[in-house]
């Protein structure tokens, strides 16, 4: 939104410098040849034609992204309020939209004008042509997503399927980014691949009954088990000591004495694995040394670091 405001302000300043006789599109952006219902346009200026063209294309990208993000934000808010979704995919989609819109498919420089050493250019995007290009792009991306989902569903264990399906969220966000642009350009509805994938992930997580095994010092074991159980439940898993899926976490905190140092140190060593019918579906390892002014603070920092990395690893499983 900030970039859009700056682009509009810059355009207003430039227009104030344009004398009578200049093309009308410099001030109004659209004209009888390039109408807003058929095109998306933006104007840029620079010291030469290349600079003006680059400015116009950047302005077009800014305007397009702003429209797409605004409409997408409204859709996401509406869906969350109606279905109570707890999978946060909005950032994935937003990143996909911005990344894929750095160069707008089908955009071109349609007009240019120069006077007194200042150049203007108008970038345009033909809505009908762009719709065909984005529909073809969405079709290819959807085909790849379908293959990835099929591979995920063929996984033997429920946690393996869950992780593999979560890895499909990125590709699904790319498809959704195409559809978001198509909704703006065509004003038509396109079914979201994200919604159906999230439903599938939820139903898969509900099939997982997991037991938690914390191998650590007795003084922190309850905290570790509680944190793991809480997070597993937030993912939709059923936590049960007799669960067929086992989450095994080994967390070791070891004080380190360094002669002459004003600090106290504690190393944290972490290993995490998920086992399904004795087969390992996921594993993670991490080590780090933490420093503080007292040993108790170093121990506390190491414990927090360990728990944070455990939850981060589970969150990123499959992504």
N, C-alpha and C positions, 0 to 999 in steps of 0.2 A: 504494500500500500504506500509506503514511504517513497519507493522508487517511482511509483505511478505519479504521485504528487509532484516530485521533482521533475519528471518528464514533462508534465503539463505546464509547470512553471517555466521551464526552459523554453518550451514551445511558445508560450505567451510572450516571453522576452524577445525571442527571435522574430515573431510576427510583428512586434512593435517597430522593428527596423526595416520592414518590407514596405516599399513604396507602392503607389498605385501603378497598375499595369502588370504587377507580378501575378503568377498563376493563383487562382482562388484556392487551390488545395493547400497552399502554404499556410493559410489562416484557418481554413475550414476542414482540412484533411480529406474530406469526401467531396465529390462533384458529380455531375450528371454522367460521367463516364465510369467512375468507380463509386458505385452507390454502397451505402453501409449494409443494405440487406443482402448484397452479393459479395462484398469484400470486407476484410478487416485491414485497416490502413494505419500508418503512422508516418510522421514527417521528422526528418533530422537535418542538421546543418553542420557544416565543417569548413575548414580552410581550402579543401579541394573536394573533388567528386568522390574519391574513395572515403574520405573522412565523413562526408555527408551521408554516403550510402551505409557506412558502418553504423553511424548514429541512428539512421532511420530503421535499420534492421534491429538494433538493440532496443529502440523504442517500441517497435512492433512486438518484440519478444516480451518486453515488460508489460505492455497492455494485455497481450494474450494470456500470459501467466496470471496476471491479476484477475482477469475474468474467470479463468478456469479454477483458480484457487478459491475465489469467492463462492462460486457455485458448488464446488466440491465440499467446502466447509459446511455449507448449508445442508447438503445431502448427508454428510457424516453425522451432523448434529441430529438430523431428523431420524436417521437409522438407529443411532444410539439410544434415543429417547423411546423408540418404538420396540426395539428388540432386546434392550438391556445388555448389549454386547460388552464383554470385558477384555477383548483382545484389541490392544491399541495399535492399529495399523495406519492411523492418520499421518504420522510422520513418514512412514514408508512411502505412502502415496504421494505426499507433498514432495519428498525428495525425488521420486520418479518423475513427477510433473516438471519440476525445475530443471532437472538434469536433461530430460528429453526435449525441453523447450529452448535450450540454449541456441539451437539452430532449428527454426520452424520449418517443417516439411512443406515444400511448395511455395514458400515466400520468395518474392523477387522485388527488384527495384523497377518501378513502373514509370517514374517521372523524375526529371532533374531540372534544376534552374540555377543560374549563376548571375550575380550582379555585384559589382564593386568589390570583387575578391571574396565574396561569401557564396558558398554553394549550398543548395537545398536538394534533398532527395525524398521521394515518397516510396515507402515500401508497402507492398500489398500482398494479401493472401486471398486468393479466389476460394470462396467457401466451398463451392461444389467440387472443385478439383482437390482441395485439401481433404474433404470428406472421403473421397475415393482413396487417396493415399493413406490416410489414417485407418480406414477400414481394412485395407490390405495389410498394413502393419499390425493391426490388432489381430487379424486372422492368423498371421504367422506366429505372433507371440502366444496366442491362445492355443495353437497347435503344440508348441513346445511345452506350455504349461500342462496340457492334457497328458503328454508323455511323462512328464515329471510326476504328476499326481498318480498315474498308473503304476509307475515304479514304486512310489511311496506306499501305495495300498497293497503291493505284493510283498512287503516286508513281513517277516514271520511274527515278530513280537509287537504288542500294542504300543510300547514305548518307542520302538524303532519306527513304527508307522507314524506315531505322533511327531517325532523329531523330523522325519522325512517330509511330512505334510507341512510342518512349520517352515521348512526350507523352501516351500513353494510360495510363501507369502511375498517374497521379493519379486519373482516373476509375475505373480498375480497383480502386484502393485503396478508393474509396468503396463500390463493389459488395461488396468483400471485408469492409468494415466492417459492412455489412448482414448478410452471411452469418455473420460472427462473432457477432453478436447472436442470429441465428436458431439457431446451434448451441447457444448457452447456453440459450435459451428452450425449444427443442424437443428438444434432445439428439439431433438428426439430422445427417447428413452433407450438406454442400453443396460442390459442386466449386468450387475456387478459380479465379477469372478471372485472378489474378496468375500462377499457375503456367503456364497455357497461353500467356499473353502473354510471359512471360520466355523460354519455349522459342522462341517466334516471333522475339523480339528476338535471341536467340543465333544462330539459324539465319541471320538476316539479316546480322548482323555478320560471320559466317563467309564471306559472299559478297563482302565488301569487301576489295579489295586496294588499299592506299593508298601513295602515294609522299609523302615529306616533303621540303619545300623550305624551308630556313631562310635568310632574307635578313637578315643581321645581321653584326656585326663578327666577323672571323676568330677573335678570341680567345675568343669565347663560342659560336661556331657549333656546335662539337661537343657542348657541353653542352645546347644547345637541341634539336638533332636527337635526341640520346639520350633526353632527357626526353619528347619527343613520341612517339618510337618506342615507348618503354616503355609509355606510357599508351595508345597506340593498340592495342598488343598486349593490354593488360589489358581492353580493350573487346571483344576477340575479332577485331580486324582483322588481316589479313595485311599486313605492311609489306614493300614491294618498290619499288626505285627505278623500275621500269617499270609500277607500278600505274596503272590507268585513273583512279582517284580521286586527286586531288592535294590535299594539305594544304599550304597556303602560309602561312608565318608570317613577318611582318616585325617585327623587334624592334630598336628604336633606343634607345640609352642616350646621353644628352648631358649633360655637366657644365655646371652653371650657376654663374656667378660673381655673387655679390651683395655689393656693397661695404658694408663695415661690419658684416656679419653674422658671428657667431662660428661659424656652421655652414657646412658644405659641402653642395652640392646636386647632385642628378642627376635629370634627368627621364627617364621611361620612356614610350615611345610604342609601342603594339602594335596590329597589325592581323592578323587571322586570317581565312582563307577556305578553304572546301572546294569544289573544282570537280569536277564529273562531266560528262565530254564537253563541257568548256568552259562548262557552265552552273553558276552559283553556287548551291550547296545550303545554304550556311551562311556567315555572316560575323559578325565581332565586332571592335570597336575599343575601345581603352582608353588613357588618358593619366593620368599622375600625377607629382608632384614629390616626391622623397624627400630627407630631411635627415639628416646625421650629423656627427660631430665631425671626421672626416677624409674626404678625397675617395675613398679606397679603400673605406671603409665605406659611403659614400653609393652608390658604384657597385655594391657587393655587394648592398645593400638593393634597389636598383632592378632588378638582375638577378633576384633572388629574387622580387620583386613581379611582374615580367613573366612569369616561368615559372609562378608560382602562378596568375596570371590566365589564362594560356593553358590550363592543365589544367582550371581551373574552368569556362572557357567550353566546352571539349569535354565536360565532365561534364554541364553544364546544357543542351547542345544538344538541343533538342526538348522540354525540360521547361518 
